[in-house]
Amino acid sequence: MKHEIKVTILLLLMFITTQLIGLVVIDAYAPKTAEIAVNGTVTNITVANEIPYGMQPPEMKKAEISLANIAVSLIIAVLIFILLMKLKARSLIKIWFVMVIFLTISIALTALLMKLFPESNLRFDTLAVLISIPLTFYKIFKRNFIAHNFTELLIYPGMAAVFVPILSVWTTIVLLLIISVYDMWAVWKSKLMINMAKFQIQKLKVFTGFLVPYMQKKDAARLRNAQKIKTVKARTAKLKKMKIKISLALLGGGDVAFPLIFAGVVYRSVGLVPALIIIAGSTISLLLLFMFSRKGKFYPAMPFITAGCLLGWLVTLLL
């Protein structure tokens, strides 16, 4: 197993929690049928909460959404990041991160507040902005472990809420396959993903994804023994001489966002149970990856997660 059991469980719990929060957020903005009475006649109408901050997708048929356009947009985003990375434009990248993080957290919080207080007349979008400001600040500038991972739970649901309405099930499947091929190339062949992750952590002090720092068992035991030394001077001297290695357990943002988008598309197209089956499939595949991967090696998670998603989709077709 690549990471310690408790670390693996924590990553899986955060992954599942994000998927479930995502379904709630997606549902908050999904069109629903309501009955209204006009002059004694009951009429069915479709109502929906618009995604705030001008992020509501334009009205168009899903068939009009070109997979090529989506793929090109992702390629352009990656190329821009690589260019900024080569130019060492750290401030520009941080501004980019701040904008995306702030916006997606606000979208997710608006949906959650609408769900929590359905009868309230509060401006949830304004309240969400007020909450998002300190969350974004702590994530980017304070680099707190808890704040970082907590905000990740909201970022991908907010992101999925924007993309799910414009995608169909089959378009998303093809997108997952394309992303999986890219992930394998970027990790195993070009090492691009590895370099991007190292740049984020070492230079930007920010990482797009879940991050769990931990000590190996032997180092943790050494640290505990050193802390038992009664004399302050001797304990301090011992701690200064010790070389403690901190390991990082990472799960990239795309590995969380893309299966959530697929589950969200299935949820809106088919229903809740198929979406939950897909989430179960992606979670199991991620667990298997953690179980059989080796320490110190990098693996592209998307091919495994995509396989889990597709197996989950196959199960829903057979039910």
C-alpha positions as CSV (number, residue, x, y, z in Angstrom):
1,M,0.0,0.0,0.0
2,K,1.4,3.4,-1.0
3,H,0.2,5.2,2.2
4,E,-0.6,4.3,5.7
5,I,-4.1,2.9,6.2
6,K,-5.4,5.9,8.2
7,V,-4.1,8.3,5.5
8,T,-5.7,6.2,2.7
9,I,-9.0,6.1,4.6
10,L,-8.9,9.9,5.1
11,L,-8.3,10.5,1.3
12,L,-11.1,8.2,0.4
13,L,-13.5,9.9,2.9
14,M,-12.7,13.3,1.5
15,F,-13.2,11.9,-2.1
16,I,-16.6,10.4,-1.2
17,T,-17.7,13.5,0.8
18,T,-16.9,15.7,-2.2
19,Q,-18.9,13.5,-4.5
20,L,-21.9,13.6,-2.2
21,I,-21.7,17.3,-1.6
22,G,-21.4,17.7,-5.4
23,L,-24.7,15.9,-6.0
24,V,-26.4,18.2,-3.5
25,V,-25.0,21.3,-5.2
26,I,-25.9,20.0,-8.7
27,D,-29.5,19.2,-7.5
28,A,-29.9,22.8,-6.1
29,Y,-29.4,24.2,-9.6
30,A,-31.2,21.4,-11.5
31,P,-34.6,22.3,-13.2
32,K,-37.6,20.9,-11.4
33,T,-41.3,20.6,-12.2
34,A,-43.8,22.5,-10.1
35,E,-47.5,22.8,-10.2
36,I,-49.2,26.1,-10.1
37,A,-52.9,27.0,-10.2
38,V,-54.1,29.7,-12.6
39,N,-57.8,30.5,-12.6
40,G,-58.5,27.1,-11.1
41,T,-56.4,25.3,-13.7
42,V,-53.4,23.3,-12.6
43,T,-50.4,23.8,-14.8
44,N,-46.9,22.2,-14.7
45,I,-44.0,24.6,-15.0
46,T,-40.2,24.1,-14.9
47,V,-38.4,26.1,-12.3
48,A,-34.7,26.3,-11.6
49,N,-32.3,28.3,-9.5
50,E,-29.7,30.0,-11.7
51,I,-26.1,29.6,-10.9
52,P,-25.0,33.0,-9.5
53,Y,-22.2,35.4,-10.5
54,G,-23.0,35.1,-14.2
55,M,-22.0,31.5,-14.4
56,Q,-25.3,30.1,-15.6
57,P,-24.6,28.2,-18.9
58,P,-26.4,29.6,-22.0
59,E,-29.6,27.8,-23.1
60,M,-28.6,25.3,-25.8
61,K,-29.1,21.7,-26.7
62,K,-26.5,19.3,-25.3
63,A,-25.9,18.0,-28.8
64,E,-24.6,21.5,-29.7
65,I,-21.8,21.2,-27.1
66,S,-18.8,20.1,-29.1
67,L,-16.5,17.7,-27.4
68,A,-13.7,19.2,-29.4
69,N,-14.4,22.6,-27.9
70,I,-14.2,21.2,-24.4
71,A,-11.0,19.3,-25.1
72,V,-9.4,22.4,-26.7
73,S,-10.4,24.5,-23.7
74,L,-8.7,22.1,-21.3
75,I,-5.6,22.0,-23.5
76,I,-5.4,25.8,-23.6
77,A,-5.8,26.0,-19.8
78,V,-2.9,23.5,-19.4
79,L,-0.7,25.3,-21.9
80,I,-1.3,28.7,-20.2
81,F,-0.4,27.1,-16.9
82,I,2.8,25.6,-18.4
83,L,3.7,29.0,-20.0
84,L,3.2,30.9,-16.7
85,M,5.2,28.2,-14.9
86,K,8.1,28.5,-17.4
87,L,8.0,32.3,-17.0
88,K,7.9,31.9,-13.2
89,A,4.9,34.2,-13.1
90,R,3.9,33.0,-9.7
91,S,1.8,36.0,-8.9
92,L,-0.3,35.6,-12.0
93,I,-0.9,31.9,-11.2
94,K,-1.9,32.7,-7.7
95,I,-4.4,35.4,-8.9
96,W,-5.8,32.7,-11.3
97,F,-6.1,30.3,-8.4
98,V,-7.7,32.9,-6.1
99,M,-10.4,33.7,-8.7
100,V,-11.3,30.1,-9.5
101,I,-11.3,29.0,-5.8
102,F,-13.3,32.0,-4.6
103,L,-15.9,31.6,-7.4
104,T,-16.4,27.9,-7.1
105,I,-16.6,28.0,-3.3
106,S,-19.2,30.7,-3.6
107,I,-21.3,28.7,-6.1
108,A,-21.2,25.6,-3.9
109,L,-22.0,27.6,-0.7
110,T,-24.9,29.4,-2.4
111,A,-26.4,26.0,-3.3
112,L,-25.9,24.5,0.2
113,L,-27.4,27.5,1.9
114,M,-30.5,27.3,-0.4
115,K,-30.8,23.6,0.6
116,L,-30.4,24.3,4.3
117,F,-32.8,27.3,4.4
118,P,-35.3,26.7,1.5
119,E,-38.0,29.1,3.0
120,S,-35.6,32.0,3.7
121,N,-35.5,35.2,1.6
122,L,-31.9,35.9,2.3
123,R,-29.5,36.7,-0.5
124,F,-27.6,33.5,-0.3
125,D,-25.2,34.5,-3.1
126,T,-24.1,37.5,-1.1
127,L,-23.8,35.5,2.1
128,A,-21.8,32.9,0.3
129,V,-19.3,35.6,-0.9
130,L,-18.9,36.8,2.7
131,I,-18.0,33.3,3.8
132,S,-15.8,32.5,0.8
133,I,-13.5,35.5,1.3
134,P,-11.9,34.2,4.5
135,L,-11.9,30.6,3.3
136,T,-10.0,31.6,0.1
137,F,-7.6,33.8,2.1
138,Y,-6.7,31.0,4.5
139,K,-6.3,28.5,1.7
140,I,-4.0,30.6,-0.4
141,F,-2.0,32.6,2.1
142,K,-2.2,30.8,5.5
143,R,-1.6,27.3,4.1
144,N,-3.5,25.6,6.9
145,F,-3.9,21.8,6.4
146,I,-7.5,21.8,7.6
147,A,-8.5,24.9,5.6
148,H,-6.9,23.6,2.5
149,N,-8.8,20.3,2.5
150,F,-12.0,21.8,3.7
151,T,-12.2,24.2,0.8
152,E,-11.4,21.4,-1.6
153,L,-14.6,19.8,-0.5
154,L,-16.5,22.8,-1.9
155,I,-14.4,23.7,-5.0
156,Y,-15.2,20.7,-7.1
157,P,-18.9,20.7,-6.4
158,G,-19.0,24.4,-7.5
159,M,-17.0,23.6,-10.6
160,A,-19.2,20.6,-11.4
161,A,-22.4,22.7,-11.1
162,V,-21.2,24.8,-14.1
163,F,-20.2,22.0,-16.4
164,V,-22.8,19.3,-15.7
165,P,-25.8,21.2,-17.4
166,I,-23.9,21.4,-20.7
167,L,-22.8,17.7,-20.9
168,S,-24.6,14.5,-21.9
169,V,-23.7,11.1,-20.5
170,W,-21.9,9.9,-23.7
171,T,-20.0,13.1,-24.2
172,T,-18.8,12.9,-20.6
173,I,-17.7,9.2,-21.1
174,V,-15.6,10.2,-24.1
175,L,-14.2,13.1,-22.1
176,L,-13.2,10.7,-19.3
177,L,-11.4,8.5,-21.8
178,I,-9.5,11.4,-23.3
179,I,-8.5,12.7,-19.8
180,S,-7.4,9.2,-18.9
181,V,-5.1,8.9,-21.9
182,Y,-3.7,12.4,-21.2
183,D,-3.1,11.5,-17.5
184,M,-1.1,8.4,-18.5
185,W,1.0,10.4,-20.9
186,A,1.5,13.3,-18.4
187,V,2.5,11.0,-15.5
188,W,4.3,8.1,-17.1
189,K,5.8,9.6,-20.3
190,S,6.3,13.3,-20.1
191,K,6.3,13.7,-16.3
192,L,4.3,16.9,-16.9
193,M,1.8,16.2,-14.1
194,I,4.6,15.4,-11.6
195,N,6.4,18.7,-12.5
196,M,3.2,20.7,-12.2
197,A,2.4,19.2,-8.8
198,K,6.0,19.9,-7.5
199,F,5.8,23.4,-8.8
200,Q,2.6,24.1,-7.0
201,I,3.8,22.6,-3.7
202,Q,7.4,23.9,-3.7
203,K,7.0,27.3,-5.4
204,L,3.4,28.4,-5.0
205,K,2.8,26.7,-1.7
206,V,-0.7,25.7,-3.0
207,F,-1.9,22.4,-4.4
208,T,-5.0,21.8,-6.5
209,G,-6.3,18.6,-4.8
210,F,-6.3,16.9,-1.5
211,L,-3.1,16.9,0.5
212,V,-2.3,15.0,3.7
213,P,1.1,15.3,5.2
214,Y,2.2,12.5,7.6
215,M,5.2,10.9,9.2
216,Q,6.3,7.4,8.6
217,K,5.7,5.1,11.7
218,K,9.4,4.9,12.6
219,D,9.9,8.6,12.5
220,A,6.7,9.2,14.6
221,A,8.1,6.7,17.1
222,R,11.4,8.5,17.2
223,L,9.7,11.8,17.7
224,R,7.6,10.5,20.6
225,N,10.6,9.0,22.3
226,A,12.5,12.4,22.0
227,Q,9.5,14.2,23.5
228,K,9.6,12.0,26.6
229,I,13.0,13.4,27.6
230,K,12.4,15.3,30.8
231,T,15.1,17.9,30.6
232,V,14.1,20.8,28.3
233,K,17.6,21.5,27.1
234,A,18.3,17.8,26.4
235,R,15.0,17.4,24.6
236,T,15.5,20.5,22.5
237,A,19.0,19.3,21.5
238,K,17.7,15.9,20.6
239,L,14.9,17.3,18.4
240,K,17.3,19.6,16.6
241,K,19.5,16.7,15.6
242,M,16.7,14.6,14.4
243,K,15.9,14.4,10.7
244,I,12.2,13.8,10.3
245,K,10.9,13.1,6.8
246,I,7.4,14.3,6.1
247,S,5.5,12.3,3.4
248,L,2.7,13.7,1.3
249,A,-0.4,11.8,0.3
250,L,-1.8,13.6,-2.8
251,L,-5.0,13.3,-4.8
252,G,-5.2,15.7,-7.7
253,G,-8.2,17.9,-8.3
254,G,-9.0,16.5,-11.7
255,D,-9.2,13.0,-10.1
256,V,-12.0,14.4,-7.9
257,A,-13.7,16.7,-10.3
258,F,-14.1,14.5,-13.4
259,P,-15.8,11.5,-11.7
260,L,-18.1,14.0,-9.9
261,I,-19.0,15.7,-13.2
262,F,-19.9,12.2,-14.7
263,A,-21.9,11.3,-11.6
264,G,-23.7,14.7,-11.8
265,V,-24.6,14.2,-15.5
266,V,-25.9,10.8,-14.8
267,Y,-27.9,12.1,-11.8
268,R,-29.6,14.8,-13.9
269,S,-30.2,12.4,-16.8
270,V,-31.1,9.1,-15.1
271,G,-31.5,9.5,-11.3
272,L,-29.9,9.4,-7.9
273,V,-29.3,5.6,-7.6
274,P,-27.3,5.3,-10.8
275,A,-25.2,8.3,-9.7
276,L,-24.5,6.7,-6.3
277,I,-23.5,3.5,-8.1
278,I,-21.0,5.4,-10.2
279,I,-19.6,7.1,-7.1
280,A,-19.2,3.7,-5.5
281,G,-17.4,2.4,-8.6
282,S,-15.0,5.4,-8.7
283,T,-14.3,5.1,-4.9
284,I,-13.6,1.3,-5.1
285,S,-11.3,1.8,-8.1
286,L,-9.4,4.6,-6.2
287,L,-9.1,2.3,-3.1
288,L,-7.7,-0.5,-5.3
289,L,-5.2,2.0,-6.7
290,F,-4.0,3.0,-3.3
291,M,-3.8,-0.7,-2.2
292,F,-1.7,-1.9,-5.0
293,S,0.5,1.2,-5.7
294,R,4.0,1.4,-4.3
295,K,5.6,3.9,-2.1
296,G,7.6,6.6,-3.8
297,K,6.1,6.1,-7.2
298,F,3.6,8.3,-9.1
299,Y,0.5,6.9,-10.7
300,P,-2.1,8.4,-13.0
301,A,-5.4,8.0,-11.1
302,M,-7.8,8.9,-13.9
303,P,-7.5,5.7,-15.9
304,F,-8.4,3.7,-12.8
305,I,-11.2,6.1,-11.7
306,T,-12.6,6.1,-15.3
307,A,-12.7,2.3,-15.2
308,G,-14.6,2.4,-12.0
309,C,-17.0,5.0,-13.4
310,L,-17.6,3.0,-16.5
311,L,-18.2,-0.2,-14.5
312,G,-20.7,1.7,-12.4
313,W,-22.4,2.9,-15.5
314,L,-22.5,-0.6,-16.9
315,V,-24.1,-1.8,-13.7
316,T,-26.8,0.8,-14.0
317,L,-27.5,-0.2,-17.6
318,L,-27.9,-3.9,-16.5
319,L,-30.3,-3.1,-13.6
